[in-house]
Amino acid sequence: MTTQEARTAGRGVRGDLFDPRCPTRQLLDRIGTKWTSMAVKTLADAAPDEVRFAELRRRMPGVSQKMLSVTLRSLTRDGLVSRRVEPTVPPRVFYRLTGLGLSLEVALAGLRTWAEEHMTEINRANEAANQEVDEG
């Protein structure tokens, strides 16, 4: 089996971010959004329990119903979140992180911590850049 065939078959071959054909780029686009980070964090805080859709939305200020739905659908498709539906009227939908999703939370937690610790520096740099543009 060639490297490309193994990559396509998903047999654990490591991706190459710098290869334009590598699906790593699309995966990073999906997991790199603020809503993905917030959803994973919210579900991780509840783990191992499930969280209903409405409760997730309450815990994620600013997310629209549509954006949360799109985010959860993507996370579910990628195997990061499991979805369970109770056949009631209306249906009750529950979400929880899978083992793979919990492993993503570890990486995202580091990124969130970095962002929180360095936000002041980033804001100062942005203000300085904006001032240069205004003066220039």
N, C-alpha and C positions, 0 to 999 in steps of 0.2 A: 504494500500500500504506500502510495506517495504521501509526502507531507500534506499536500493540498487535499487529497482524499481523506486523510485522517482528520484534518481540520474541518472538512465538510461533514464528516460523520460524527464529529463531536467526541472524539475519543481521547480527550485530554491533552492534545498537542497545544502547546502554548502559542497564543496569537502574536502577531507582530504589528504594533501600532503604526509603524512607518510603511507598511505594505498597503497601498491604496485598496487592494482587494480584500483585506482582512476584515472580518466582521467585528473585530475589537473596536473599531471606530464607531460603528453603529451602537454597540453595547455601551460604550462610554457616553454617547449622546443620550441614551435612555436613562442610565443610572446617575448622570451628572446634573439632573434638574433639581431645583429647590423642592419641588413637590415630591419627588422620589425620596430625597433625603428626609423630608419631614414625615412622609408616610412610613418609611422604614424605621425611623426613630420612634414614632408613636406606637407602631406595632411591636417594636423591641421592648419598649417600656411595659407593654401589656403581657409580653411572653411569659409563660406559654399559653396564656388565655387568648381567646378570640376577641375581636372588636367588631361591632356592627358598623355598617357604612355610616349611618347618621352620627354615631359617636366619633368616628374618625374625622368626619367633617367638622364637628364641634371642636375637636382637639387641634385642628389645623387652621388657625385663623387666616382668612383671606382666600382660601381655596374655594373655587366654585364646584358645584355638584358635577358638572361636566368634566372639569379638569381632574377631579379626584377619581371619577369613573375611568377616564382615560389612563391615568397613572396606575390605578389598581389593575386594570386590564393588562397593561404592559408588564407589570410586576408578576402577575399571575402567569402570563404567557411565557415569561422567562424562567419560571419555576422558583421565584423568590418569595412568592406569597401563595398561600392556599386559600381557596374560596369555598364556602359551604352555604348552601341555600336551604332554608326551611320552607317547605311548601305551604305557607300560610297565605292569607289574603290581607294585606299585601305581603309578598314574600319577605322573609327576614334573611338578610345576607350578612355573613360573618367572614372575617379575614384574619389570618395569622401568618407570621413569617415561617417559612420552611427552614431547614438547616442551612441551606444555601443563602437564604435571606438573612439569617442571623450572622453568617460569616461576612456578608456585605456590610452589616451594621458596624462591625469592628472597624472596617476601613473608613466608612463614612463618619464614624465618631471621631476619628483622628482628624479628618478634614474639617468637621464642624468645630472642633476644639481650636484648630489652627486659625480658622476664620474669626472665631470669637476673640481669640487672644491678639490678633493682628488687625482687627477692623479699624482701630483708631489710626494706626500707621497708614493703612490703605486710604482712609478718608483724607488724611493730611496730604498724601501724595496726589489724590484726585483734586483736592482744592488747589494745590500748587499748580497742577497742570492746567486747570480751568483758569486760574489767574494769569498764567503765561499766555494762554490763548486770548484772553480778554485784553491784555496789554499789547499783544503782538499784532 
